[in-house]
Amino acid sequence: MRKRVRYHYRGNAAGSTLRLTLGCLLGLELRRVGSGRRMTFDKAGEATLSQWMADNARVCWIEQSEPWDLESQFISQLDLPLNLDQNRHNAFHSRLKELRAQARQRARELPISS
């Protein structure tokens, strides 16, 4: 769990759906990198996102032997607009999905970033 949380805070949008979502909501420009299959917010964008998360995002957790059951329960009972998986009932789901799709499409139209 520690590695997953650390990656959300220190990784990039290619490996973290949380970073992808937050970056899109903050209006950061998604770019293709490397071979062109991976998409991130480039170094400056990822740094901006990391700083925003350090200033605004908090994480907590509880130990659970079957966390997938608890996750499903939370998603069905709470308003968790940033979760797409299992969350079609949320009013923000379609807007967030579209926002992320638009960012990916724009990235595909831009040259690969170094």
Short mmCIF file of the C-alpha atoms (twelve columns), coordinates in Angstrom:
data_MODEL
# 
_entry.id   MODEL 
# 
loop_
_atom_site.group_PDB 
_atom_site.id 
_atom_site.type_symbol 
_atom_site.label_atom_id 
_atom_site.label_alt_id 
_atom_site.label_comp_id 
_atom_site.label_asym_id 
_atom_site.label_seq_id 
_atom_site.Cartn_x 
_atom_site.Cartn_y 
_atom_site.Cartn_z 
_atom_site.pdbx_PDB_model_num 
ATOM 1   C CA . MET A 1   0.000   0.000  0.000   1 
ATOM 2   C CA . ARG A 2   2.828   2.372  0.841   1 
ATOM 3   C CA . LYS A 3   4.359   1.918  -2.625  1 
ATOM 4   C CA . ARG A 4   1.027   2.614  -4.334  1 
ATOM 5   C CA . VAL A 5   0.421   5.772  -2.336  1 
ATOM 6   C CA . ARG A 6   3.998   6.937  -2.866  1 
ATOM 7   C CA . TYR A 7   3.653   6.442  -6.620  1 
ATOM 8   C CA . HIS A 8   0.488   8.540  -6.675  1 
ATOM 9   C CA . TYR A 9   2.461   11.329 -5.000  1 
ATOM 10  C CA . ARG A 10  5.817   10.952 -6.753  1 
ATOM 11  C CA . GLY A 11  5.097   9.100  -9.995  1 
ATOM 12  C CA . ASN A 12  3.488   10.341 -13.184 1 
ATOM 13  C CA . ALA A 13  0.142   10.258 -14.960 1 
ATOM 14  C CA . ALA A 14  1.128   7.231  -17.046 1 
ATOM 15  C CA . GLY A 15  1.143   5.047  -13.943 1 
ATOM 16  C CA . SER A 16  -1.410  6.731  -11.711 1 
ATOM 17  C CA . THR A 17  -5.054  7.239  -12.565 1 
ATOM 18  C CA . LEU A 18  -5.269  9.631  -9.633  1 
ATOM 19  C CA . ARG A 19  -2.527  11.821 -11.105 1 
ATOM 20  C CA . LEU A 20  -4.155  11.632 -14.545 1 
ATOM 21  C CA . THR A 21  -7.500  12.723 -13.127 1 
ATOM 22  C CA . LEU A 22  -6.126  15.536 -10.977 1 
ATOM 23  C CA . GLY A 23  -3.898  16.847 -13.757 1 
ATOM 24  C CA . CYS A 24  -6.810  16.923 -16.197 1 
ATOM 25  C CA . LEU A 25  -8.981  18.729 -13.656 1 
ATOM 26  C CA . LEU A 26  -6.199  21.264 -13.051 1 
ATOM 27  C CA . GLY A 27  -5.904  21.883 -16.791 1 
ATOM 28  C CA . LEU A 28  -2.394  20.496 -17.219 1 
ATOM 29  C CA . GLU A 29  -1.434  19.470 -20.749 1 
ATOM 30  C CA . LEU A 30  -1.106  15.723 -21.234 1 
ATOM 31  C CA . ARG A 31  1.683   14.747 -23.644 1 
ATOM 32  C CA . ARG A 32  2.923   11.547 -25.262 1 
ATOM 33  C CA . VAL A 33  6.434   10.639 -24.133 1 
ATOM 34  C CA . GLY A 34  9.083   8.050  -24.946 1 
ATOM 35  C CA . SER A 35  7.809   5.723  -27.669 1 
ATOM 36  C CA . GLY A 36  4.572   7.716  -27.765 1 
ATOM 37  C CA . ARG A 37  2.412   5.151  -25.996 1 
ATOM 38  C CA . ARG A 38  2.842   6.608  -22.491 1 
ATOM 39  C CA . MET A 39  1.212   9.908  -21.564 1 
ATOM 40  C CA . THR A 40  2.307   12.245 -18.786 1 
ATOM 41  C CA . PHE A 41  2.110   15.941 -17.970 1 
ATOM 42  C CA . ASP A 42  5.815   16.474 -18.873 1 
ATOM 43  C CA . LYS A 43  8.369   17.331 -16.197 1 
ATOM 44  C CA . ALA A 44  7.038   20.794 -15.395 1 
ATOM 45  C CA . GLY A 45  3.422   19.616 -15.338 1 
ATOM 46  C CA . GLU A 46  4.188   16.617 -13.147 1 
ATOM 47  C CA . ALA A 47  6.146   18.896 -10.774 1 
ATOM 48  C CA . THR A 48  3.192   21.296 -10.633 1 
ATOM 49  C CA . LEU A 49  0.866   18.406 -9.913  1 
ATOM 50  C CA . SER A 50  3.162   17.004 -7.214  1 
ATOM 51  C CA . GLN A 51  3.268   20.388 -5.507  1 
ATOM 52  C CA . TRP A 52  -0.513  20.767 -5.735  1 
ATOM 53  C CA . MET A 53  -0.927  17.314 -4.173  1 
ATOM 54  C CA . ALA A 54  1.564   18.118 -1.408  1 
ATOM 55  C CA . ASP A 55  -0.427  21.250 -0.598  1 
ATOM 56  C CA . ASN A 56  -3.952  19.841 -1.002  1 
ATOM 57  C CA . ALA A 57  -4.192  16.036 -1.024  1 
ATOM 58  C CA . ARG A 58  -4.236  13.831 2.043   1 
ATOM 59  C CA . VAL A 59  -4.277  10.050 2.312   1 
ATOM 60  C CA . CYS A 60  -5.386  7.748  5.081   1 
ATOM 61  C CA . TRP A 61  -6.085  4.044  5.173   1 
ATOM 62  C CA . ILE A 62  -7.225  1.214  7.366   1 
ATOM 63  C CA . GLU A 63  -6.102  -2.369 7.299   1 
ATOM 64  C CA . GLN A 64  -8.678  -4.688 5.777   1 
ATOM 65  C CA . SER A 65  -8.271  -8.355 4.863   1 
ATOM 66  C CA . GLU A 66  -10.531 -7.981 1.791   1 
ATOM 67  C CA . PRO A 67  -10.187 -4.308 0.784   1 
ATOM 68  C CA . TRP A 68  -12.034 -4.753 -2.522  1 
ATOM 69  C CA . ASP A 69  -15.254 -5.382 -0.561  1 
ATOM 70  C CA . LEU A 70  -14.812 -2.202 1.447   1 
ATOM 71  C CA . GLU A 71  -13.945 -0.225 -1.682  1 
ATOM 72  C CA . SER A 72  -17.143 -1.352 -3.409  1 
ATOM 73  C CA . GLN A 73  -19.147 -0.461 -0.321  1 
ATOM 74  C CA . PHE A 74  -17.606 3.027  -0.104  1 
ATOM 75  C CA . ILE A 75  -18.142 3.724  -3.792  1 
ATOM 76  C CA . SER A 76  -21.791 2.674  -3.630  1 
ATOM 77  C CA . GLN A 77  -22.567 4.651  -0.461  1 
ATOM 78  C CA . LEU A 78  -20.393 7.779  -0.620  1 
ATOM 79  C CA . ASP A 79  -19.985 10.600 -3.104  1 
ATOM 80  C CA . LEU A 80  -16.521 9.817  -4.528  1 
ATOM 81  C CA . PRO A 81  -16.432 11.759 -7.807  1 
ATOM 82  C CA . LEU A 82  -12.811 10.980 -8.697  1 
ATOM 83  C CA . ASN A 83  -13.376 7.227  -8.801  1 
ATOM 84  C CA . LEU A 84  -14.416 5.972  -12.231 1 
ATOM 85  C CA . ASP A 85  -14.344 2.234  -11.550 1 
ATOM 86  C CA . GLN A 86  -17.695 0.956  -10.196 1 
ATOM 87  C CA . ASN A 87  -18.957 4.532  -10.047 1 
ATOM 88  C CA . ARG A 88  -21.202 5.120  -13.070 1 
ATOM 89  C CA . HIS A 89  -23.971 6.240  -10.718 1 
ATOM 90  C CA . ASN A 90  -21.977 9.336  -9.718  1 
ATOM 91  C CA . ALA A 91  -23.182 12.526 -11.406 1 
ATOM 92  C CA . PHE A 92  -19.591 13.552 -12.273 1 
ATOM 93  C CA . HIS A 93  -18.614 10.187 -13.823 1 
ATOM 94  C CA . SER A 94  -19.447 10.976 -17.452 1 
ATOM 95  C CA . ARG A 95  -17.901 14.471 -17.274 1 
ATOM 96  C CA . LEU A 96  -14.660 13.185 -15.770 1 
ATOM 97  C CA . LYS A 97  -14.461 10.322 -18.259 1 
ATOM 98  C CA . GLU A 98  -14.951 12.779 -21.134 1 
ATOM 99  C CA . LEU A 99  -12.391 15.227 -19.724 1 
ATOM 100 C CA . ARG A 100 -9.762  12.491 -19.542 1 
ATOM 101 C CA . ALA A 101 -10.633 11.252 -23.056 1 
ATOM 102 C CA . GLN A 102 -10.285 14.784 -24.446 1 
ATOM 103 C CA . ALA A 103 -6.872  15.170 -22.792 1 
ATOM 104 C CA . ARG A 104 -5.705  11.878 -24.315 1 
ATOM 105 C CA . GLN A 105 -7.012  12.867 -27.738 1 
ATOM 106 C CA . ARG A 106 -5.219  16.235 -27.598 1 
ATOM 107 C CA . ALA A 107 -2.022  14.446 -26.548 1 
ATOM 108 C CA . ARG A 108 -2.287  12.122 -29.569 1 
ATOM 109 C CA . GLU A 109 -2.508  15.155 -31.855 1 
ATOM 110 C CA . LEU A 110 0.655   16.749 -30.437 1 
ATOM 111 C CA . PRO A 111 4.207   15.680 -31.259 1 
ATOM 112 C CA . ILE A 112 5.889   13.262 -28.859 1 
ATOM 113 C CA . SER A 113 7.551   15.195 -26.060 1 
ATOM 114 C CA . SER A 114 11.166  14.468 -25.108 1 
# 
